[in-house]
Amino acid sequence: MKKDFISIDDFTSEELLDVIILAEWLKSNRRTESNPKPLAGRSMAMIFEKPSLRTRVTFELAMVELGGHALECQPPGVRLGQRESLPDMARNLERWVDIVIARVFDNATVRELAANMRLPLINGLCDREHPCQAVADLQTVRELSGKRFPRVKLAFVGDGNNVCNSLLLICGALGLDVTVASPSGYEPSAEYVERARARCKVSGGKLSIGNDPAEAVRGADFIYTDVWTSMGQEAERQKRHQAFRDFQVNAKLLSLAAREHYVLHCLPAHRGEEITDDVIDGPHSRVFDQAENRLHAQKAVILSLMEPAVAARLVREANK
């Protein structure tokens, strides 16, 4: 039976931790002879409705480094749901390739494609979640916190958007202490908060949602932010800037964090808006390590979906 990665909730807590451990192993063995290429002769179709740098480059490289091939399907040629129905597109792709990644505007698009193909489908981003970003985020947190993981505090300051939704779910699954500070009316959706809290009940994690960035950041080990205006929200830009003006991650806010703290951002950053230059380029910033980990996290997700036996063997090796 095929398995997709559309939401963080598609993986159990154990599977999520194994994916992170596998990502770490793949990273440390990237340039060695131990680096596996189990996907020789296999191919991936990459569907993009939204422009991309990190998702585009890291998914193609991930497939190539695993021994396979990736090809990009862009809006001018594909026009999802316009030239032909999504089910027909899915049924075509399953005859040619072995796995699909889709970076789209609407979560319903990802789900309709997945429902109509026998191939694994990976959500490369939609309006509701960004699950592969969350895997890379927690890989970064685990690398930096070492043996303390998952007993760390992470503060998310900004819009309760798709990135925040996936972050809540994966932190809830793995047992982190998470505090979100968003302007009133921009908090993460009640559905995702409820799902994350259900995960916390099992993992022992903690989740707080509020509107005070200072309270969220106080004593935090990790401070995470994202753009105030995402793609597709350009008409709201002025309104959002007004609402988020007190939610900038800057030196003053970081003075409240733990003495040894790290700053994260999923990128691209709007410097001078949600984060200042001195912070993103400063000694506590790990945003480019985080971006680097997108490659390894995505390799781990692909391998777990396409060759679960190989993935399990490498996780066992990593845990020795």
C-alpha positions as CSV (number, residue, x, y, z in Angstrom):
1,M,0.0,0.0,0.0
2,K,1.4,3.4,-1.0
3,K,2.2,6.0,1.6
4,D,2.1,9.8,1.1
5,F,3.6,12.7,3.0
6,I,1.0,15.4,2.7
7,S,0.8,16.3,6.4
8,I,3.0,15.8,9.4
9,D,0.2,13.6,10.7
10,D,0.8,11.1,7.9
11,F,3.8,9.9,10.0
12,T,3.8,8.5,13.5
13,S,6.0,10.1,16.1
14,E,8.4,7.1,15.7
15,E,8.5,7.5,12.0
16,L,9.2,11.2,12.2
17,L,12.1,10.7,14.6
18,D,13.4,7.9,12.3
19,V,13.2,10.3,9.3
20,I,15.2,12.9,11.2
21,I,17.8,10.3,12.3
22,L,18.0,9.2,8.7
23,A,18.5,12.8,7.5
24,E,21.4,13.2,9.9
25,W,23.0,10.0,8.7
26,L,22.6,11.0,5.0
27,K,24.1,14.4,5.8
28,S,27.1,12.9,7.6
29,N,27.7,10.3,4.8
30,R,26.9,12.6,1.8
31,R,30.5,12.6,0.4
32,T,31.5,9.1,1.5
33,E,31.4,5.7,-0.2
34,S,28.7,4.7,2.3
35,N,26.2,7.1,0.7
36,P,23.6,4.8,-0.9
37,K,22.1,5.2,-4.3
38,P,19.1,2.9,-4.1
39,L,16.9,4.8,-6.6
40,A,19.0,4.1,-9.7
41,G,16.6,4.1,-12.7
42,R,13.8,5.7,-10.7
43,S,12.3,9.2,-11.4
44,M,10.4,12.0,-9.7
45,A,8.0,14.5,-11.2
46,M,8.1,17.9,-9.5
47,I,5.0,20.0,-9.9
48,F,5.3,23.7,-9.2
49,E,2.5,26.2,-9.1
50,K,4.5,28.5,-6.8
51,P,8.0,29.7,-7.5
52,S,10.8,28.1,-5.5
53,L,14.5,28.1,-4.7
54,R,15.0,25.8,-1.8
55,T,12.3,23.3,-2.6
56,R,13.2,23.2,-6.3
57,V,17.0,22.8,-5.8
58,T,16.9,20.4,-2.8
59,F,14.3,18.0,-4.2
60,E,16.1,17.6,-7.5
61,L,19.5,17.2,-5.8
62,A,18.0,14.8,-3.3
63,M,16.7,12.5,-6.1
64,V,19.9,12.7,-8.1
65,E,22.1,12.0,-5.0
66,L,19.9,8.9,-4.3
67,G,20.7,7.7,-7.8
68,G,17.5,8.7,-9.5
69,H,16.3,11.5,-11.9
70,A,14.0,14.5,-11.3
71,L,12.1,16.5,-13.8
72,E,10.2,19.8,-13.3
73,C,6.7,20.5,-14.4
74,Q,6.0,24.3,-14.3
75,P,2.7,26.2,-14.6
76,P,3.1,27.5,-18.2
77,G,3.1,23.9,-19.5
78,V,1.1,22.1,-16.8
79,R,-1.7,24.5,-15.8
80,L,-3.1,22.3,-13.0
81,G,-6.8,21.5,-13.6
82,Q,-7.0,23.7,-16.8
83,R,-5.6,21.7,-19.7
84,E,-6.9,18.5,-18.2
85,S,-8.4,17.4,-14.9
86,L,-6.2,16.7,-11.9
87,P,-7.3,13.0,-11.8
88,D,-6.2,12.6,-15.5
89,M,-2.9,14.3,-14.8
90,A,-2.3,12.0,-11.8
91,R,-3.2,8.9,-13.9
92,N,-0.7,10.0,-16.6
93,L,2.1,10.6,-14.2
94,E,1.8,7.3,-12.5
95,R,2.5,5.6,-15.8
96,W,5.8,7.4,-16.2
97,V,7.4,8.2,-12.9
98,D,7.9,6.7,-9.5
99,I,7.1,9.5,-7.0
100,V,5.7,13.0,-7.2
101,I,6.3,16.2,-5.3
102,A,3.8,19.1,-5.6
103,R,4.3,22.7,-4.4
104,V,0.9,24.3,-4.9
105,F,-1.5,26.9,-3.6
106,D,-4.3,24.7,-2.3
107,N,-4.1,21.7,0.0
108,A,-7.1,20.2,-2.0
109,T,-4.9,20.1,-5.1
110,V,-2.3,17.9,-3.3
111,R,-5.0,15.6,-1.9
112,E,-6.8,15.2,-5.2
113,L,-3.6,14.3,-7.0
114,A,-2.7,11.8,-4.3
115,A,-6.1,10.2,-4.3
116,N,-5.9,9.5,-8.0
117,M,-2.4,8.0,-8.3
118,R,-0.8,4.9,-7.0
119,L,2.5,6.7,-6.5
120,P,3.7,8.3,-3.3
121,L,3.1,12.0,-3.2
122,I,5.0,14.6,-1.2
123,N,3.6,17.9,-0.2
124,G,6.3,20.4,-1.2
125,L,4.1,23.3,0.3
126,C,0.5,24.2,0.2
127,D,-1.7,26.8,2.0
128,R,-2.2,24.5,5.0
129,E,1.2,22.8,5.6
130,H,4.9,22.7,4.7
131,P,5.8,19.3,6.2
132,C,9.2,18.8,4.6
133,Q,10.3,22.2,6.0
134,A,9.2,21.0,9.5
135,V,11.4,17.9,9.2
136,A,14.4,20.0,8.3
137,D,13.5,22.4,11.1
138,L,13.5,19.6,13.7
139,Q,16.7,18.1,12.2
140,T,18.3,21.5,12.8
141,V,17.0,21.8,16.4
142,R,18.1,18.3,17.2
143,E,21.6,18.9,15.8
144,L,22.0,22.1,17.9
145,S,20.5,20.9,21.1
146,G,22.2,17.5,21.2
147,K,21.4,15.3,24.2
148,R,18.9,17.9,25.5
149,F,16.5,17.2,22.6
150,P,13.5,17.2,22.8
151,R,13.6,19.1,26.1
152,V,14.0,22.5,24.6
153,K,11.8,25.6,24.3
154,L,11.0,26.9,20.8
155,A,9.2,30.2,20.3
156,F,7.5,31.0,17.0
157,V,6.9,34.7,16.4
158,G,4.7,35.8,13.6
159,D,1.9,34.5,11.3
160,G,0.1,31.3,12.3
161,N,0.6,30.1,8.7
162,N,1.4,26.8,6.9
163,V,4.9,26.7,8.3
164,C,3.6,27.3,11.8
165,N,1.0,24.5,11.4
166,S,3.5,21.9,10.4
167,L,5.9,23.0,13.1
168,L,3.2,22.7,15.8
169,L,2.4,19.1,14.6
170,I,6.0,17.9,14.5
171,C,6.9,19.6,17.8
172,G,3.8,18.1,19.4
173,A,4.7,14.7,18.0
174,L,8.3,14.8,19.3
175,G,7.6,16.4,22.7
176,L,9.1,19.9,22.5
177,D,7.9,23.0,24.5
178,V,6.5,25.4,21.9
179,T,5.1,28.9,22.4
180,V,3.5,30.8,19.5
181,A,3.0,34.6,19.5
182,S,0.9,36.1,16.8
183,P,-1.1,39.3,16.4
184,S,-4.8,38.9,17.3
185,G,-6.6,37.4,14.3
186,Y,-3.4,35.8,12.9
187,E,-3.0,32.9,15.3
188,P,-2.6,29.3,13.9
189,S,-6.0,27.7,13.1
190,A,-7.9,26.0,16.0
191,E,-7.8,22.8,14.0
192,Y,-4.0,22.6,14.0
193,V,-3.7,23.7,17.6
194,E,-6.1,20.9,18.6
195,R,-4.2,18.3,16.5
196,A,-0.9,19.5,18.0
197,R,-2.2,19.3,21.6
198,A,-3.5,15.8,20.9
199,R,0.1,14.9,20.0
200,C,1.5,16.6,23.1
201,K,-0.7,14.5,25.3
202,V,1.2,11.4,24.1
203,S,4.7,12.9,23.8
204,G,4.7,15.1,26.9
205,G,5.3,18.3,24.9
206,K,3.8,21.6,25.8
207,L,2.0,24.1,23.6
208,S,1.0,27.7,24.3
209,I,-0.7,30.2,21.9
210,G,-0.7,33.9,22.7
211,N,-0.2,37.4,21.4
212,D,2.8,38.6,23.3
213,P,6.2,38.1,21.6
214,A,8.2,39.0,24.7
215,E,6.4,36.4,26.8
216,A,6.9,33.8,24.0
217,V,10.6,34.5,23.6
218,R,11.5,34.7,27.3
219,G,13.9,31.9,28.1
220,A,13.5,30.3,24.6
221,D,16.3,28.2,23.2
222,F,15.1,28.6,19.6
223,I,13.3,31.6,18.1
224,Y,11.6,31.0,14.8
225,T,10.0,33.5,12.5
226,D,8.6,33.8,8.9
227,V,7.5,36.5,6.5
228,W,4.5,38.6,7.4
229,T,3.0,38.4,3.9
230,S,3.3,35.1,2.1
231,M,2.8,34.5,-1.7
232,G,-0.8,35.0,-2.6
233,Q,-1.4,37.6,0.2
234,E,0.1,40.6,-1.5
235,A,-3.2,42.5,-1.4
236,E,-3.1,42.3,2.5
237,R,0.5,43.6,2.7
238,Q,-0.3,47.0,4.2
239,K,-2.8,45.6,6.7
240,R,-0.4,42.9,7.7
241,H,2.5,45.3,8.2
242,Q,0.4,47.3,10.6
243,A,-0.7,44.2,12.5
244,F,2.8,42.7,12.8
245,R,4.9,45.8,13.5
246,D,5.5,44.7,17.1
247,F,6.5,41.2,16.1
248,Q,9.9,41.8,14.6
249,V,12.7,39.5,15.7
250,N,15.4,42.0,16.6
251,A,18.2,42.4,19.2
252,K,15.8,43.8,21.8
253,L,13.5,40.8,21.6
254,L,16.3,38.3,21.6
255,S,17.7,39.8,24.8
256,L,14.8,38.0,26.6
257,A,15.8,34.6,25.1
258,A,18.0,31.9,26.8
259,R,21.7,32.9,27.0
260,E,22.6,30.3,24.4
261,H,19.9,30.6,21.8
262,Y,19.5,30.1,18.0
263,V,17.4,32.0,15.4
264,L,15.6,30.1,12.7
265,H,13.7,31.3,9.6
266,C,12.4,29.1,6.7
267,L,13.4,31.7,4.1
268,P,13.1,33.7,2.0
269,A,13.4,36.5,4.5
270,H,12.1,40.1,4.2
271,R,15.0,41.7,5.9
272,G,14.0,44.8,7.9
273,E,10.4,43.4,8.3
274,E,10.0,40.2,10.4
275,I,13.8,40.0,11.1
276,T,16.6,42.5,11.2
277,D,19.9,42.2,9.3
278,D,22.0,42.1,12.5
279,V,20.0,39.1,13.7
280,I,19.8,37.1,10.5
281,D,23.5,37.7,9.9
282,G,24.4,37.5,13.6
283,P,26.2,34.8,15.7
284,H,22.9,33.2,16.9
285,S,21.5,32.8,13.4
286,R,21.3,29.2,12.0
287,V,19.0,30.0,9.1
288,F,21.4,28.8,6.4
289,D,22.2,25.6,8.3
290,Q,18.4,25.1,8.4
291,A,18.2,25.7,4.6
292,E,21.0,23.2,4.0
293,N,19.1,20.6,6.0
294,R,16.2,20.8,3.5
295,L,18.3,18.6,1.2
296,H,19.0,15.9,3.7
297,A,15.5,16.0,5.2
298,Q,14.0,15.6,1.7
299,K,16.3,12.7,0.9
300,A,15.2,11.0,4.1
301,V,11.5,11.5,3.3
302,I,11.9,10.2,-0.3
303,L,13.8,7.2,0.8
304,S,11.3,6.4,3.6
305,L,8.5,6.4,1.1
306,M,10.2,4.6,-1.8
307,E,12.5,2.2,-0.1
308,P,11.4,1.8,3.5
309,A,13.5,-1.3,4.1
310,V,16.7,0.6,3.1
311,A,15.6,3.5,5.2
312,A,15.0,1.3,8.2
313,R,18.4,-0.4,7.8
314,L,20.2,3.0,7.7
315,V,18.4,4.2,10.8
316,R,19.5,1.0,12.6
317,E,23.1,1.7,11.5
318,A,22.8,5.3,12.7
319,N,21.5,4.2,16.1
320,K,24.4,1.8,16.8
